[in-house]
Amino acid sequence: MDGRLRLFAGNAHRGLARAIGEHLAIPLSRADIGLWKNGETRVKIEENVRGFDVFVIQPTCHPVNHHLMELLLFFDALKRASADRVTAVIPYYGYARQEKKTSGREPISAKLVADLLTVAGANRVLAVDLHAAAIEGFFDIPVDHLRATPLLAQAFRRTIKDEVVVVSPDAGGVARAEDFRVRVGGSLAIISKQHPGPDATETL
């Protein structure tokens, strides 16, 4: 390493960010992340990033909107501080399940999030197991879509010795479930379900 790299973490999962930093032997860079008295998010970069290759680790998990806003402000601050390249490391991509319209007059929220990340200053996105591969196409910047299945299957084979049935919770997950089943052995089951309303599921 020539020292031109910075690794930052938002507040969504600092433990994960520290583990990544330890594995890479790169300390987390300093940033002041908090809230103003009126509840608005505050981000201040506390190290020089001019000309640096910067990675920001921030899953947009619950509370999704808060962690997403934190990430957007991070990018804007880094862009204004003249970082050379900013990569968003998003292990969990919020709004990914809203990648298409299911009825009229609905947003495609996953596309809007992609636009927000790009406009805020992200030059590249690294995500893990996006809900739909089509989300990669929502970006006009490079996307590294990593799959966890090989690592999970490897760990599973080491710990589970019983007969295995891999279950897909819906038709959309069959390809992932089959990939996992091939790696660990066993058989495949599929649940068929429908959604009669928002956050409502009926198993058929």
N, C-alpha and C positions, 0 to 999 in steps of 0.2 A: 504494500500500500504506500502511496506517495503522500498520504495525509490529506488529500483533497476530497474527503468523504465525511459526511455528517449523518448521524442516525438520531432521529427525534421520535418521541412517543407522545401521543395524546393521552388523555385520562381514561380512555375506554378500557384498556387492558395493559397497564404498565408492567405487570408481571411477565406477560408474553414478550413485550419489547425488551425487557431486561434479559430474558433468556436468549433471545435472538442476538442481542449485543454480546453476551458472554460467549455464545457459540462462535461468533465471528471475531471475538477478541477486539470489539469496538465499543468503547463506552458511549452511553447515551449522552447526547448533547443537551445543553441546558436551555429550557424555555419556561417562561412563567405563564401558566395556564390557569385561569380562574374565572370568576364572575364579578362584574361590576355590581354595585348596590341595587341597580334597577333590574338585575337578572340577566343582562346581556353578557355574552361570552367575551373574555379577554385573553388575547394571546400576544406574548412578547418574546421574540427570539433573543437569547442572551449570549450568543456566540457569533463570531464572524462567519458568514456563509458565502461571501462574495467569491464567485468562481467555483464553488464546491458542488459536488454531486451529492444531493440530499435525498434521504429516504425518510418518510414519515409513516410510522406504524400506527394505524388507528382503525380497528374494526368499527363499523357503524352499527353496533348492537344497541340494546335498550339502555338508556332512552335514545332512540335512533336519531331524532331531530337534533338533540343537543350534541351528540357526538359527530354528526354530519357537519353541523355548523362550526364546531371546533376545527374539523379538518379543513373546511373551506377557508377559514381565517388563517390557519397555518400556511396554506398555500399562498394566500395573498401577501402575508408578511414575508415569506421567503422570496417571492417574486420581487417585491419592493426592496428586499435586501440584496438583490443581484445574485441569487443562487444560480449556478450554471444550468442544472437540471434537477427537477423535483419529481420523485417517484412516490406515488401513493401506494402503500402496502396495506391492502384492505382484506384481511382474512374473512370477514363477514361483510357482504355488500348489502346494506339496507335497501329496502324497496325492490329487491331483485325479483320477488314474486309478483310484482306488478309490471311485468315485461310486455304485456299485451292488453288490448281492450277486450273485456268479456261482454260488454254491452255498450250501447251508445252513450255519448256524453261523459266518458271517463278519460282520465289522463293516462299516459304511459309513463308512470312514475320512474321506472328504472332508466328510461331515456333522459328524463329531466335531470336526474342525479348525475348521469354521465356528462351532460352539458354543463351543469354547475361545477363539477370537478375540473373540467377542461378550462372553463372561463376563469375560475379562481386561480389557475396557474399550474395545474398538474401537467407534466410532460409525458408521463408514463404511468400506467396502473398495473399493479400486481395483485391479483385476486385469487381466492381459493374456492373451488367448487361453486361457481356461479349457478344460480337456480336454472338458468337457461343459457346455452351457449350463444344464443342470438344476442345477448347483452354485449358481447365483445364488439359486435357490429354497431352498437350505439355510440362508440367512441371514434373520434377522428385522430386519436393518438394511439401509440402502441399499447396493447394489452397483453400481459403475460397471465394466462389462465392456468393455474396450477391445479392438479388433481391430487387429492389425499388418498384415493383408493389404494394405490400400491403400498403405501406406508401402513395404512390401517389393516390391510389384509395380512401383511407381514407380521404385525403385532398380534393379530387375531390368531394366526396359525401357531404362534409360539405359546399362547395361553389357553386356547380352547381345543380340547381333544374329542369332544362329543360330536355326534352327527349334527350337521348344520342345515338349517333352512333359512335362506336369505329372502326377506320379504320387501317388496316394493310397496310403498304406501299409496301409490297411484300409478296410472298408466304412464305418466311422464317420467317416472323414476325407474322404469323397467330396464333401460339400457345400463344405468349405473348399477342397479342391483345384479344384473346378469354379469357385468364385468367383475363385481366383487365375488359372485358365486363361482365363476371360473377360477378365480385366484385362490379361493379357500376350499373349494369342493362343496358337495352337498346339492340341495335342490332349491328350486325357486318358487315363490308364491307371490301372487299379485292381489292387492286389494283394489276393488273398483268402488269409486265414491263419486258423489256429486256435491255441489255447493249451492244449496237453496238460497243463501244470503251471505252477506259479509261475515267472515269468521264463523260460518256455520257449515258443518260437514255432515253428510249422511253416507254411511257405508252401504253399498249395494251387495 
